[in-house]
């Protein structure tokens, strides 16, 4: 008999991976974070409140795993993957080419400070509310709004969308 918890967890794996990638910028570290998140979620599944959204609960676990991982690896420095995509400049792109614009925006998001990048991913990509993002990150809702505003302004400046 299928388990609803396992099904819901499995359905959220792509969302978890996107959020993990936004935090660490490394595919293999993101995969490790997702695995840690799934392991912790399975161990703590009895603490999950079925009346709440599983996404918020899982994103909070993932964020805490990322914090744990960065604390342990502070002396090693940041590890970056080499991306297969060619370097696309924002100023030289063709304004009508949607694919280039999307690539430029994603590149700009990748260049944001972590605090802004994680808010953009949770609110804009994962479509969580400000309150849910604030709960996941452990910061006030007003801070979410402020970071998102600064992130949007930075993305607009980096891509020439102003």
BAKE-846428 format. One line per field, with one value per residue: x, y, z of N, C-alpha, C in turn; residue in three letters. Coordinates in Angstrom, 2 decimals. Each point is the difference from the previous one (the first is absolute). Example, Ala and Ser with C-alpha at 12.3 -4.5 7.8 and 13.67 -1.06 7.14 Angstrom:
<bakes>
n_x [13.19,-0.35] .
n_y [-5.69,1.05] .
n_z [7.80,-0.72] .
ca_x [-0.89,0.82] .
ca_y [1.19,1.19] .
ca_z [0.00,0.06] .
c_x [0.90,-0.77] .
c_y [1.20,1.09] .
c_z [0.00,0.73] .
code [Ala,Ser] .
</bakes>
This chain:
<bakes>
n_x [0.85,-0.22,1.10,-0.99,0.63,0.28,-1.26,-0.44,0.79,-0.35,-1.23,0.54,0.52,-0.68,-1.00,0.24,0.15,-1.07,-0.62,0.38,-0.30,-1.10,0.07,0.30,-0.80,-0.22,-0.04,1.25,0.27,-0.69,0.53,1.16,-0.28,-0.41,1.07,0.75,-0.64,0.07,1.25,0.22,-0.61,0.62,1.12,-0.29,-0.39,0.16,1.01,-0.22,-0.49,-0.82,-0.38,1.33,0.64,0.13,-0.26,-0.76,-0.54,-0.07,-0.46,-0.70,-0.31,-0.25,-0.64,-0.54,-0.22,-0.39,-0.66,-0.44,-0.27,-0.48,-0.56,-0.27,-0.37,-0.14,0.86,-0.89,-0.82,-0.50,-0.75,0.47,-1.13,0.57,-0.67,-0.85,-0.86,0.00,1.04,-1.15,0.40,-0.42,1.05,0.60,-0.92,-0.70,-0.60,-0.17,1.19,-1.14,0.56,0.52,-1.20,-0.59,0.90,-0.20,-1.29,0.08,0.78,-0.88,-0.97,0.77,0.06,-1.25,0.07,0.51,0.02,0.38,0.98,0.15,-0.17,0.78,0.80,-0.09,0.07,0.99,0.90,0.06,-0.27,0.91,-0.83,-0.09,-1.15,-0.26,0.44,-0.68,-0.98,0.19,0.18,-1.07,-0.62,-0.13,-1.32,0.17,0.83,-0.94,-0.93,0.81,0.34,-1.28,-0.32,0.99,-0.44,-1.26,0.37,0.69,-1.01,-0.84,0.85,0.15,-1.29,0.07,-0.80,0.78] .
n_y [-1.18,0.96,0.59,0.76,-0.23,-1.26,-0.06,0.69,-0.76,-1.05,0.48,0.23,-1.12,0.26,0.31,-1.09,-0.65,0.64,-0.17,-1.27,-0.07,0.64,-0.89,-1.14,0.13,-1.15,-0.64,-0.37,1.23,0.50,-0.96,0.32,1.28,-0.33,-0.77,0.94,0.86,-0.87,-0.24,1.30,0.21,-1.05,0.41,1.23,-0.94,-0.54,0.85,-0.53,1.23,-1.01,0.85,-0.09,0.93,-1.11,0.87,0.74,-1.13,-0.45,1.18,-0.02,-1.27,0.28,1.10,-0.72,-0.90,1.01,0.51,-1.21,-0.17,1.23,-0.25,-1.21,0.64,0.79,-0.85,-0.76,0.98,0.87,-1.07,0.16,-0.34,-0.63,1.07,-0.82,0.87,0.54,0.78,0.44,1.00,0.74,0.77,-1.11,-0.40,-0.77,1.19,-0.47,-0.38,-0.63,-0.94,0.98,0.58,-1.16,-0.30,1.21,-0.19,-1.23,0.53,0.99,-0.89,-0.71,1.26,-0.16,0.81,-0.94,1.02,0.68,-0.81,-0.34,1.30,0.35,-1.00,0.27,1.32,0.19,-0.91,-0.09,1.27,0.10,0.12,1.30,-0.30,-0.81,0.91,0.91,-0.89,-0.30,1.29,0.01,0.78,1.28,0.06,1.05,-0.84,-0.93,0.89,0.39,-1.24,-0.29,1.11,-0.17,-1.26,0.40,0.97,-0.88,-0.86,0.98,0.40,-1.25,-0.01,1.22,-0.54,0.77] .
n_z [0.00,-0.92,0.42,0.49,1.15,-0.34,-0.39,1.05,0.72,-0.69,0.09,1.18,-0.45,-1.15,0.81,0.71,-1.14,-0.51,1.16,0.04,-1.30,0.37,0.96,-0.61,-1.07,0.54,-1.16,0.20,0.42,-1.03,-0.73,0.57,-0.20,-1.22,-0.14,0.54,-0.81,-0.99,0.32,0.20,-1.16,-0.50,0.57,-0.42,-0.81,1.19,-0.17,-1.20,-0.09,-0.25,0.94,0.07,-0.70,-0.68,-1.01,0.81,0.43,-1.25,-0.44,1.13,-0.21,-1.28,0.35,0.97,-0.94,-0.77,1.02,0.30,-1.30,-0.09,1.15,-0.46,-1.12,1.05,0.50,-0.65,0.30,-0.87,-0.26,-1.22,-0.59,-1.01,-0.37,-0.58,0.53,-1.21,0.20,0.50,-0.75,1.03,-0.19,-0.40,0.86,-0.82,0.02,-1.22,0.37,0.20,-0.74,-0.73,-0.02,-0.16,-0.92,-0.46,0.14,-0.47,-0.92,-0.14,0.02,-0.80,-0.45,0.37,1.04,0.75,0.86,-1.08,-0.38,1.27,0.23,-1.02,0.33,1.29,-0.20,-0.85,0.33,1.33,-0.22,0.98,1.00,0.23,0.57,-1.03,-0.87,0.70,0.04,-1.28,-0.26,0.78,-0.90,0.38,-0.15,0.78,0.59,-0.11,0.32,0.97,0.34,-0.13,0.62,0.88,0.10,-0.02,0.82,0.70,-0.09,0.25,0.94,0.44,-0.22,0.52,0.92,0.73] .
ca_x [-0.85,0.84,0.03,-0.20,1.18,1.06,-0.42,0.17,1.44,0.54,-0.46,0.68,1.44,0.51,-0.03,1.11,1.27,0.13,0.34,1.37,0.90,0.06,0.80,1.40,0.51,0.75,-0.93,0.26,-0.32,-1.46,-0.50,0.27,-0.96,-1.32,0.05,-0.02,-1.35,-0.91,0.32,-0.49,-1.47,-0.49,0.22,-0.85,-1.33,-1.07,-0.12,-0.65,-1.43,-0.64,-0.84,0.87,0.57,1.23,1.10,0.61,0.70,1.18,0.95,0.63,0.99,1.10,0.75,0.79,1.07,0.97,0.72,0.89,1.06,0.92,0.77,1.02,0.93,0.42,1.42,0.28,-0.38,-1.17,0.24,-0.88,-0.01,0.17,-1.28,0.11,-0.54,0.99,-0.16,-0.86,0.04,-1.30,-0.08,0.12,-1.03,-1.06,-1.14,-1.14,0.29,-0.47,0.92,1.15,-0.43,-0.14,1.36,0.59,-0.63,0.51,1.38,-0.06,-0.43,1.15,1.00,-0.51,0.47,-0.79,-1.22,-0.98,-0.24,-0.89,-1.34,-0.51,-0.35,-1.18,-1.19,-0.26,0.07,-0.79,-1.31,-0.42,-0.40,1.03,-0.05,0.61,1.44,0.53,0.04,1.08,1.30,0.11,0.14,-1.30,-0.61,0.48,1.35,-0.23,-0.44,1.13,0.99,-0.56,0.04,1.40,0.37,-0.63,0.70,1.32,-0.22,-0.34,1.22,0.93,-0.52,-0.39,-1.45,-0.50] .
ca_y [1.18,1.17,0.88,1.39,0.79,-0.30,0.54,1.45,0.25,-0.28,1.06,1.26,-0.11,1.05,1.28,-0.02,0.11,1.39,0.83,-0.36,0.59,1.45,0.25,-0.44,0.17,-1.19,-1.11,-1.15,0.39,0.09,-1.37,-0.41,0.70,-0.62,-1.31,0.26,0.46,-1.15,-0.85,0.66,0.02,-1.33,-0.25,0.89,0.07,0.07,1.38,0.78,0.26,-0.18,1.15,1.04,-0.32,-0.79,0.76,0.86,-0.86,-0.55,1.09,0.35,-1.06,0.19,1.21,-0.36,-0.89,0.87,0.72,-0.98,-0.34,1.13,0.13,-1.05,0.16,1.40,0.11,-0.48,0.99,-0.33,-0.84,0.35,-0.86,0.68,-0.12,-0.32,1.10,1.03,1.28,0.90,1.37,0.64,1.20,-0.31,-0.93,0.53,0.23,-0.86,-1.41,-0.36,-0.95,0.74,0.79,-0.92,-0.38,1.17,0.16,-1.08,0.34,1.09,-0.59,-0.75,0.95,0.67,-0.55,-1.16,0.40,0.42,-1.11,-0.99,0.60,-0.03,-1.37,-0.44,0.78,0.13,-1.27,-1.02,0.63,0.01,1.32,0.67,-0.59,-1.33,0.19,0.52,-1.12,-0.90,0.64,0.44,1.45,0.66,0.17,1.27,-0.24,-0.68,1.02,0.88,-0.73,-0.24,1.29,0.25,-1.00,0.37,1.18,-0.45,-0.77,0.97,0.73,-0.91,-0.44,1.16,0.03,1.23] .
ca_z [0.00,-0.08,1.15,-0.44,0.37,-0.97,-1.29,0.07,0.07,-1.33,-0.92,0.31,-0.24,-0.91,0.70,0.95,-0.73,-0.46,1.14,0.38,-1.00,0.20,1.19,-0.06,-1.36,-0.39,-0.21,0.87,1.37,0.05,0.12,1.38,0.86,-0.17,0.67,1.44,0.30,-0.06,1.15,1.22,-0.05,0.30,1.43,0.79,-0.64,1.00,0.45,-1.06,0.20,-1.30,-0.36,-0.56,-1.31,0.12,-0.60,1.01,0.94,-0.68,-0.27,1.28,0.26,-0.94,0.40,1.18,-0.47,-0.67,1.06,0.62,-0.94,-0.16,1.25,0.00,-1.11,-0.08,-0.29,-1.36,-1.00,-0.82,-1.16,-1.11,-1.19,-1.28,-0.70,-1.42,-0.81,-0.33,0.71,-0.77,0.50,0.02,-0.84,-1.43,-0.45,-0.85,0.87,-0.32,0.21,1.33,0.63,0.51,1.14,1.13,0.40,0.65,1.32,0.85,0.31,0.99,1.28,0.49,0.49,1.20,1.29,0.43,0.71,-1.00,-0.93,0.59,0.03,-1.37,-0.36,0.75,-0.30,-1.44,-0.70,0.69,0.20,1.39,0.50,0.81,1.34,-0.06,-0.19,1.26,0.92,-0.42,0.21,1.38,0.04,-0.09,-1.33,-0.54,-0.52,-1.28,-0.97,-0.26,-0.80,-1.33,-0.70,-0.39,-1.00,-1.26,-0.52,-0.48,-1.23,-1.05,-0.37,-0.66,-1.30,-0.80,-0.11,0.66] .
c_x [0.89,-0.16,-0.08,1.21,1.11,-0.33,0.22,1.47,0.64,-0.38,0.76,1.50,0.53,0.04,1.16,1.33,0.22,0.43,1.43,1.02,0.14,0.87,1.48,0.66,0.85,-0.95,0.24,-0.26,-1.51,-0.61,0.23,-0.99,-1.39,-0.03,-0.07,-1.41,-0.98,0.25,-0.56,-1.53,-0.58,0.16,-1.00,-1.45,-1.14,-0.19,-0.66,-1.49,-0.69,-0.91,0.82,0.55,1.32,1.20,0.74,0.84,1.29,1.04,0.73,1.06,1.21,0.86,0.87,1.15,1.10,0.83,0.98,1.20,1.01,0.82,1.15,1.08,0.56,1.46,0.35,-0.30,-1.17,0.41,-1.00,0.12,0.31,-1.28,0.24,-0.46,1.08,-0.29,-0.79,0.03,-1.35,-0.11,-0.01,-1.10,-1.04,-1.27,-1.18,0.22,-0.31,0.97,1.22,-0.38,-0.14,1.39,0.67,-0.58,0.51,1.45,0.05,-0.42,1.16,1.05,-0.46,0.67,-0.96,-1.32,-1.09,-0.38,-1.00,-1.43,-0.62,-0.46,-1.28,-1.27,-0.33,-0.01,-0.92,-1.39,-0.53,-0.40,1.18,0.07,0.67,1.52,0.65,0.14,1.15,1.36,0.19,0.24,-1.38,-0.48,0.47,1.40,-0.09,-0.33,1.15,1.06,-0.50,0.03,1.41,0.45,-0.59,0.69,1.37,-0.12,-0.31,1.24,0.98,-0.46,-0.42,-1.49,-0.58,-1.03] .
c_y [1.24,0.88,1.44,0.87,-0.21,0.58,1.51,0.38,-0.17,1.11,1.30,-0.06,1.04,1.38,0.11,0.18,1.42,0.92,-0.29,0.60,1.51,0.36,-0.26,0.17,-1.17,-1.18,-1.14,0.34,0.12,-1.39,-0.54,0.65,-0.61,-1.35,0.17,0.41,-1.16,-0.92,0.61,0.01,-1.37,-0.33,0.80,0.05,0.09,1.42,0.89,0.12,-0.09,1.16,1.15,-0.45,-0.73,0.76,0.83,-0.82,-0.53,1.08,0.42,-1.04,0.19,1.20,-0.31,-0.94,0.81,0.76,-0.94,-0.30,1.14,0.23,-1.01,0.27,1.42,0.14,-0.43,1.04,-0.49,-0.83,0.37,-1.03,0.86,-0.23,-0.27,1.15,1.03,1.27,0.96,1.39,0.65,1.15,-0.33,-0.92,0.70,0.15,-0.93,-1.46,-0.39,-0.93,0.71,0.83,-0.88,-0.40,1.16,0.21,-1.09,0.25,1.10,-0.54,-0.74,0.91,0.75,-0.55,-1.11,0.41,0.44,-1.15,-1.00,0.53,-0.02,-1.40,-0.44,0.73,-0.03,-1.34,-1.04,0.50,-0.14,1.41,0.62,-0.65,-1.38,0.12,0.50,-1.12,-0.94,0.58,0.51,1.49,0.64,0.15,1.30,-0.12,-0.71,1.03,0.92,-0.68,-0.26,1.28,0.32,-0.97,0.35,1.21,-0.40,-0.79,0.94,0.76,-0.90,-0.40,1.16,0.11,1.31,0.71] .
c_z [0.00,1.24,-0.49,0.30,-1.01,-1.37,-0.02,0.01,-1.38,-0.99,0.21,-0.26,-0.98,0.67,0.99,-0.71,-0.51,1.14,0.44,-0.97,0.20,1.20,-0.24,-1.36,-0.49,-0.09,0.98,1.47,0.17,0.16,1.42,0.96,-0.09,0.71,1.51,0.43,0.05,1.20,1.28,0.03,0.35,1.49,0.84,-0.50,1.00,0.53,-1.05,0.28,-1.36,-0.41,-0.56,-1.36,0.18,-0.58,1.04,0.97,-0.63,-0.28,1.28,0.35,-0.91,0.39,1.22,-0.36,-0.67,1.04,0.69,-0.89,-0.13,1.25,0.01,-1.04,-0.11,-0.39,-1.43,-1.07,-0.83,-1.20,-1.09,-1.11,-1.22,-0.78,-1.48,-0.88,-0.29,0.79,-0.89,0.63,-0.11,-0.99,-1.50,-0.51,-0.85,0.83,-0.28,0.29,1.44,0.71,0.57,1.21,1.24,0.51,0.73,1.40,0.94,0.40,1.06,1.36,0.64,0.62,1.26,1.25,0.45,0.64,-0.97,-0.91,0.59,0.08,-1.40,-0.38,0.71,-0.43,-1.49,-0.74,0.64,0.37,1.42,0.39,0.77,1.39,0.01,-0.17,1.29,1.03,-0.32,0.35,1.42,0.14,-0.10,-1.44,-0.66,-0.60,-1.35,-1.06,-0.38,-0.87,-1.42,-0.82,-0.48,-1.09,-1.36,-0.63,-0.56,-1.30,-1.16,-0.45,-0.78,-1.40,-0.90,-0.19,0.52,-0.82] .
code [Unk,Unk,Unk,Unk,Unk,Unk,Unk,Unk,Unk,Unk,Unk,Unk,Unk,Unk,Unk,Unk,Unk,Unk,Unk,Unk,Unk,Unk,Unk,Unk,Unk,Unk,Unk,Unk,Unk,Unk,Unk,Unk,Unk,Unk,Unk,Unk,Unk,Unk,Unk,Unk,Unk,Unk,Unk,Unk,Unk,Unk,Unk,Unk,Unk,Unk,Unk,Unk,Unk,Unk,Unk,Unk,Unk,Unk,Unk,Unk,Unk,Unk,Unk,Unk,Unk,Unk,Unk,Unk,Unk,Unk,Unk,Unk,Unk,Unk,Unk,Unk,Unk,Unk,Unk,Unk,Unk,Unk,Unk,Unk,Unk,Unk,Unk,Unk,Unk,Unk,Unk,Unk,Unk,Unk,Unk,Unk,Unk,Unk,Unk,Unk,Unk,Unk,Unk,Unk,Unk,Unk,Unk,Unk,Unk,Unk,Unk,Unk,Unk,Unk,Unk,Unk,Unk,Unk,Unk,Unk,Unk,Unk,Unk,Unk,Unk,Unk,Unk,Unk,Unk,Unk,Unk,Unk,Unk,Unk,Unk,Unk,Unk,Unk,Unk,Unk,Unk,Unk,Unk,Unk,Unk,Unk,Unk,Unk,Unk,Unk,Unk,Unk,Unk,Unk,Unk,Unk,Unk,Unk,Unk,Unk,Unk,Unk] .
</bakes>
